[in-house]
Amino acid sequence: MTRKSIFRDSEGCVDCKACIIACKVKHMWPPYNTAEPVPEPRGVNLLRVYHYGPVISADGKVHQPFVSIACMHCEDAPCIRVCPTSAIYKDSETHITLVEEKRCIGCKACLWICPYGAPSFKEDGKMVLCNLCIDRLKEGKKPACEAACQARAIFVGSPEEIAELRARKSVERIARGTME
């Protein structure tokens, strides 16, 4: 298996939270939604969906963009550098950022340094992190979040595939005149 990266399309996300529920089901965590004003399912959330805007495009249309955020599996992950117990590491084959929960002491240094706020903590204080469903990837399947995303706003692939997808999305945005 080759190195994997993730692409999250803020223009495609419709805030359905299917990615969050699929992740919870995959990890056997309670997959229940909560009522507003707490829009995210409670408990451990390896993914979060945020809205920003509304945004007014060049043609005057108003739309509400959303983006799902999880571990981005940074090439030079700052969480790995600050972990005092070396509980966070890179998988040598896929370069996916993983955590060995037994070694985690719950100090939250990883959370403080993560630019995405990706680390989540279980009730026992141990950190858990999106692992891109590495077990599913090794079986040739899509990660649970990508498989559940009806809007196709999540894509996991090689860095080259992600670069090509980003370029294609940029060209589409330029063609629509929505490069704000």
N, C-alpha and C positions, 0 to 999 in steps of 0.2 A: 504494500500500500504506500502511496506517496503522501507527501506533506499536504495537509488540509488547512483551508482558510474558510471564513464565513463572510457572506455578503447579506446585509439587511437593507432592503429597499424601503426607505421612508415614504416614497410616493405610492408604493403598493400596499403597505400595511393598512388594514381597515379597523384595527383595534378589537378584533373578535376574541382575542386571547386564547385561540385554539392552540397556539404554540405553548403557552403556559400550562394549559390543562394536559396536553400530550406529554409534556415533560413530567408533570406530577404523576400521571398514570404510569409512565415508563419506570419511574423511580419508586412507585408504590407509596406516594405521599397523598394525603387527602386532596382530591381535585375539586374543591368546591369554590364557587364564586361567592363574593360578599357583596352586600348592598353598598351604594354610595354612602358616604364620601370616600370609602376605602375601595377603589375600583379593582384592585388586584386580588386574586385569590390569596387567602391567608396562608401562613406557614412558610416553609422554605420555598423561595421562588428563585430559580436559577435564571429566569428570564423576567424582564419587566417591560411593559409597554408604556411609552410616554407620548403625550401629544405636545405639539408646539404650534404656535400660530393662534388664530387662523392666518393664512397667507393669501394675499391678493396677487394673482399672477398678472403678467404683462397685458393679457387680454381682458383684465378686470374681473375675472372669476375668482370667487372666494372658495378656498378649500381648507380642510383641516387635516394636516399631515400627522402621522403617527410613526413611531420607530420602536422596534423591539431592541432591547439592550441585554446582552449577556456577555460572558467572557469572550473577548475577541482573540484570545490565544496569541497575544502579541509576540512578535519575533524575539524581542529583547524584553521579556515580561518583567516589569518592576516588582511584581509580587514575589517572584522567585528570589530576587536579590535581597529583599527585606525579611524574608521568613527566617526567624532565628533557629528553627529546627529542621530546615530543609525539607519541610513537608510538601512543598510545591516544587514541581519539576516538569521537564518536557519529556514526552514520549519520544524515544530516539527514532522511531520509524515515521510517525505522523507529525511530530512537532506540536502535538496537542498539549496544552497545559493541563496537568493532572495534579491531584492532591492525595496524599496518603493520610487519611483522616486520623489514623492511630498516632501519627507524629505531631498533629496539630495541637497546640496548647491554647488556642482561642485568643491570642493576643490582639488580633485584628489589625496588625501592621499592614497586612495585605489589602484590607479594605480601605485603609487610610491612603495608601499610595495608588490604588487602582484608578485610572482615569475614567473608568466606566462604572465604578461602584459594583462590580460584578460578584465579588465573594458574598456568599450568603452563609448564615450560621444556623445550625440546628439547635434544638432546645438544650442539648448537652454542651453547647458552646463550640463545637467542632465546625470548622469551615468546610463547606461543600462548594463545588465549582462546576459549571457546565463542562462536560468532557466530550462534547459533540457526539454523544452516544457512540463512543469509540467501538463498543462491542457490535453495534448495528453496522457501523462503517466496515468493520472487518468481515462482516457477513455479506457485504455488497449492498446493504440497505441504506436508505437516507436516515439522518437523525430524526428523532420523533418530532421535533419542532418543524423541520422542513417538510416532512411527510404530512403533517396536519395543516399546514398553511395553505388554505384554499386560494388566497390572493397571490401565491407564489412570490412572497416578499422575502423569503429566506432561502438562501442557496449555499450549500457547502460543496466546495470543490478545491481543485489545486489553485495555488496562487496565480497561475497563468489563466485559468478559467475565470477566476474572480476579476483579474485585470481586464480581460476581454469583455466580461459582463459590465463592469464599470464604464468602460469606453463606449459600449453600445448604449447604455442608459444615458450617458452624457450627450451622445449624438442625438438621441431621441428628445432629450430636454431642449437642446439647441434648436432642433427642428420645430418644436412646439413653442419656442420663445419663452421658456420657463426657467431660465438660468439664474434667477435671483438667488 
